Amino acid sequence: MTAAEERDQALRDILALEAQVDAGEIPPNAARRLRAEYEQAAADAINRLDEPAKPAARRRRTREARTRAIAYLGTLAAAGIAAVVVLPAAVQQRPQNGFVTGNEVMPSNTPAAPLPSGTGAADTALWMQANLQLFAQKDPAAALRTLDQLGQRPGLPELTRQDVDAMIATAQRELAKEGR
């Protein structure tokens, strides 16, 4: 088999492999190994085709490839060093019960309220909305309206109802602090 025939066969094998992977006939791990073998066979055949015609051009391409690889490795090393040196200074620790907004770390002296148990998605969404309104947006009046909606939901478990009542009391205290 000539180098041109070997190249053509390797390329056909690669195309057939892609079709088999798409059809699910060959698992991806095995396909990667086979693809590497077929690509190597095609590259070897192409190199044999190029050797007699242009040996000087091949040496020049090899030198260019080596230079390019060194440049890539240098860039990768510089990026890695920059990440190790610069990134730790930019990362901030999150205090307990705190949250990060943009570039600021906001401590919170109020513990996060637990999610209600035994409730549906709508109840949980109302619970989360009330928490956001009360603790993140500092809007106890809006939180009270949301908690009132949640408290009127039928079939609310007793433990969840107690949690809602406790949060209503917290929202009312916050509202009183603001003098509303």
FENFENGI-V483150 format. One record per backbone hydrogen bond with DSSP energy under -0.5 kcal/mol. CO is the residue of the C=O (numbers start at 0). NH is the residue of the N-H. If there is no record, write none. Layout:
# FENFENGI-V483150
co=CO nh=NH
co=CO nh=NH
This chain:
# FENFENGI-V483150
co=1 nh=5
co=2 nh=6
co=3 nh=7
co=4 nh=8
co=5 nh=9
co=6 nh=10
co=7 nh=11
co=8 nh=12
co=9 nh=13
co=10 nh=14
co=11 nh=15
co=12 nh=16
co=13 nh=17
co=14 nh=18
co=15 nh=19
co=16 nh=20
co=17 nh=21
co=18 nh=22
co=19 nh=24
co=19 nh=25
co=20 nh=23
co=26 nh=30
co=27 nh=31
co=28 nh=32
co=29 nh=33
co=30 nh=34
co=31 nh=35
co=32 nh=36
co=33 nh=37
co=34 nh=38
co=35 nh=39
co=36 nh=40
co=37 nh=41
co=38 nh=42
co=39 nh=43
co=40 nh=44
co=41 nh=45
co=42 nh=46
co=43 nh=47
co=44 nh=48
co=45 nh=49
co=46 nh=50
co=47 nh=51
co=49 nh=53
co=53 nh=57
co=54 nh=58
co=55 nh=59
co=56 nh=60
co=57 nh=61
co=58 nh=62
co=59 nh=63
co=60 nh=64
co=61 nh=65
co=62 nh=66
co=63 nh=67
co=64 nh=68
co=65 nh=69
co=66 nh=70
co=67 nh=71
co=68 nh=72
co=69 nh=73
co=70 nh=74
co=71 nh=75
co=72 nh=76
co=73 nh=77
co=74 nh=78
co=75 nh=79
co=76 nh=80
co=77 nh=81
co=78 nh=82
co=79 nh=83
co=80 nh=84
co=81 nh=85
co=81 nh=86
co=82 nh=86
co=85 nh=88
co=85 nh=89
co=86 nh=89
co=86 nh=90
co=92 nh=94
co=94 nh=97
co=98 nh=105
co=100 nh=103
co=103 nh=100
co=103 nh=105
co=104 nh=106
co=105 nh=98
co=108 nh=110
co=119 nh=123
co=120 nh=124
co=121 nh=125
co=122 nh=126
co=123 nh=127
co=124 nh=128
co=125 nh=129
co=126 nh=130
co=127 nh=131
co=128 nh=132
co=129 nh=133
co=130 nh=134
co=130 nh=135
co=131 nh=135
co=131 nh=136
co=132 nh=138
co=138 nh=142
co=139 nh=143
co=140 nh=144
co=141 nh=145
co=142 nh=146
co=143 nh=147
co=144 nh=148
co=145 nh=149
co=146 nh=150
co=147 nh=151
co=149 nh=152
co=152 nh=155
co=156 nh=160
co=157 nh=161
co=158 nh=162
co=159 nh=163
co=160 nh=164
co=161 nh=165
co=162 nh=166
co=163 nh=167
co=164 nh=168
co=165 nh=169
co=166 nh=170
co=167 nh=171
co=168 nh=172
co=169 nh=173
co=170 nh=174
co=171 nh=175
co=172 nh=176
co=173 nh=177
co=174 nh=178
co=174 nh=179
co=175 nh=178
